[in-house]
Amino acid sequence: MILDELLAIPADATTATVQDVEMQIISVEQANKMLEADANDEKIHECLLKNGRFLFASEDSTLKTLYKVAQ
């Protein structure tokens, strides 16, 4: 499950691979723009976890992109 895999990423990680998708680091501004562009939460999903803020896109239950928002 994606949530378990995101929780396993260390808070200070700058690289990680989840379900064969490499995590990319983006700025707060980039994250906010992505979320604003998808106001209905159809493509980009956000997870606020104890180890960071993550955005991801999935298609047919398959992870396509993964982003960690830089602090």
Order of alpha helices (4+ residues) and beta strands (2+ residues): alpha-beta-beta-alpha-beta-beta-beta
